[in-house]
Amino acid sequence: MSPPLVLPTLVGDAVRLRAFCADDVPAVREAASDPHIPLITSVPALGDDAECLAFVARQADRLATGTGYPFAIADRTSDVAVGHVYLGLRDLDLGRATVGYWVVRSQRGRGLAGDAVRTVAGWALTLPGVERLELYVEPWNVASSRTAAGAGFACEGLLRSWQSVGGERRDMEMWSRSR
Ligand SMILES: CC(C)(COP(=O)(O)OP(=O)(O)OC[C@H]1O[C@@H](n2cnc3c(N)ncnc32)[C@H](O)[C@@H]1OP(=O)(O)O)[C@@H](O)C(=O)NCCC(=O)NCCS
């Protein structure tokens, strides 16, 4: 097991990236009702409050086991959680880290995902051993590819039948940003 991680608080133009807490259950509940987010994350589909709280607890486990940094994306002014951005470190020994993100539907289109991914990416590339950041985007997901592009990532190509999403094999674009 990797050593435990300490999550910093990162501040962007419009977001504050911080640890998840029990007060964030309403955001997790909204994400759980999204048609797409539960298919690509560990957010419980149509999760009740107990399942949403378990999701919050799992984020602390990721720090404890050293598998990655799970940030709640909070509105910088109100500190209300609106989403999640995750830096995964499973391939850190190869110099690579992965980035994943979602924002609840009611808060989309405000530039929050772009700000959050830009902020995390800039910080992540200062971490020892992180030479390259990767993220995967389905070709139809224009909102996500524009988020990635705005955060300095470039699309490198299409990975055919890369992963199962909702029980179906899906192609994924590989996006990266290097140190
Ligand atoms: C992808 C997602 C995180 C974007 O969140 P957001 O907070 O609305 O994004 P932003 O407001 O920061 O916008 C980022 C860019 O996407 C564009 N965008 C946002 N929604 C869009 C849409 N529905 N269609 C096209 N472009 C869109 C914005 O114009 C902006 O582009 P620009 O910087 O070139 O102007 C959000 O739609 C989401 O959570 N989707 C479901 C989960 C998901 O797909 N996660 C990513 C998996 S790879």
PDBQT file of the ligand as one rigid body, heavy atoms in Angstrom, charges set to zero:
ROOT
HETATM    1  C1  LIG A 201     -18.018  17.948 -18.468  1.00  0.00    +0.000 C 
HETATM    2  C2  LIG A 201     -18.502  18.807 -17.304  1.00  0.00    +0.000 C 
HETATM    3  C3  LIG A 201     -17.657  18.504 -16.079  1.00  0.00    +0.000 C 
HETATM    4  C4  LIG A 201     -18.369  20.301 -17.664  1.00  0.00    +0.000 C 
HETATM    5  O1  LIG A 201     -18.728  21.057 -16.521  1.00  0.00    +0.000 OA
HETATM    6  P1  LIG A 201     -19.043  22.632 -16.596  1.00  0.00    +0.000 P 
HETATM    7  O2  LIG A 201     -18.804  23.195 -15.228  1.00  0.00    +0.000 OA
HETATM    8  O3  LIG A 201     -20.374  22.845 -17.196  1.00  0.00    +0.000 OA
HETATM    9  O4  LIG A 201     -17.917  23.136 -17.593  1.00  0.00    +0.000 OA
HETATM   10  P2  LIG A 201     -17.466  24.657 -17.791  1.00  0.00    +0.000 P 
HETATM   11  O5  LIG A 201     -18.622  25.580 -17.548  1.00  0.00    +0.000 OA
HETATM   12  O6  LIG A 201     -16.207  24.868 -17.016  1.00  0.00    +0.000 OA
HETATM   13  O7  LIG A 201     -17.144  24.692 -19.347  1.00  0.00    +0.000 OA
HETATM   14  C5  LIG A 201     -15.940  24.139 -19.839  1.00  0.00    +0.000 C 
HETATM   15  C6  LIG A 201     -15.973  24.252 -21.361  1.00  0.00    +0.000 C 
HETATM   16  O8  LIG A 201     -16.975  23.383 -21.891  1.00  0.00    +0.000 OA
HETATM   17  C7  LIG A 201     -17.917  24.114 -22.666  1.00  0.00    +0.000 C 
HETATM   18  N1  LIG A 201     -19.205  23.489 -22.420  1.00  0.00    +0.000 N 
HETATM   19  C8  LIG A 201     -19.828  23.340 -21.232  1.00  0.00    +0.000 A 
HETATM   20  N2  LIG A 201     -21.002  22.687 -21.413  1.00  0.00    +0.000 NA
HETATM   21  C9  LIG A 201     -21.086  22.439 -22.749  1.00  0.00    +0.000 A 
HETATM   22  C10 LIG A 201     -22.055  21.782 -23.547  1.00  0.00    +0.000 A 
HETATM   23  N3  LIG A 201     -23.161  21.241 -23.010  1.00  0.00    +0.000 N 
HETATM   24  N4  LIG A 201     -21.831  21.690 -24.888  1.00  0.00    +0.000 NA
HETATM   25  C11 LIG A 201     -20.702  22.206 -25.430  1.00  0.00    +0.000 A 
HETATM   26  N5  LIG A 201     -19.735  22.843 -24.713  1.00  0.00    +0.000 NA
HETATM   27  C12 LIG A 201     -19.940  22.950 -23.385  1.00  0.00    +0.000 A 
HETATM   28  C13 LIG A 201     -17.838  25.524 -22.134  1.00  0.00    +0.000 C 
HETATM   29  O9  LIG A 201     -18.266  26.458 -23.101  1.00  0.00    +0.000 OA
HETATM   30  C14 LIG A 201     -16.343  25.630 -21.860  1.00  0.00    +0.000 C 
HETATM   31  O10 LIG A 201     -15.659  25.774 -23.075  1.00  0.00    +0.000 OA
HETATM   32  P3  LIG A 201     -14.790  27.083 -23.393  1.00  0.00    +0.000 P 
HETATM   33  O11 LIG A 201     -13.830  27.211 -22.223  1.00  0.00    +0.000 OA
HETATM   34  O12 LIG A 201     -14.125  26.730 -24.672  1.00  0.00    +0.000 OA
HETATM   35  O13 LIG A 201     -15.788  28.190 -23.450  1.00  0.00    +0.000 OA
HETATM   36  C15 LIG A 201     -20.004  18.525 -16.969  1.00  0.00    +0.000 C 
HETATM   37  O14 LIG A 201     -20.762  18.665 -18.154  1.00  0.00    +0.000 OA
HETATM   38  C16 LIG A 201     -20.247  17.132 -16.394  1.00  0.00    +0.000 C 
HETATM   39  O15 LIG A 201     -20.087  16.931 -15.194  1.00  0.00    +0.000 OA
HETATM   40  N6  LIG A 201     -20.656  16.170 -17.236  1.00  0.00    +0.000 N 
HETATM   41  C17 LIG A 201     -20.949  14.799 -16.757  1.00  0.00    +0.000 C 
HETATM   42  C18 LIG A 201     -19.711  14.082 -16.269  1.00  0.00    +0.000 C 
HETATM   43  C19 LIG A 201     -18.613  14.080 -17.308  1.00  0.00    +0.000 C 
HETATM   44  O16 LIG A 201     -18.851  13.957 -18.507  1.00  0.00    +0.000 OA
HETATM   45  N7  LIG A 201     -17.368  14.202 -16.812  1.00  0.00    +0.000 N 
HETATM   46  C20 LIG A 201     -16.180  14.174 -17.656  1.00  0.00    +0.000 C 
HETATM   47  C21 LIG A 201     -15.804  12.768 -17.974  1.00  0.00    +0.000 C 
HETATM   48  S1  LIG A 201     -14.416  12.708 -19.114  1.00  0.00    +0.000 SA
ENDROOT
TORSDOF 0
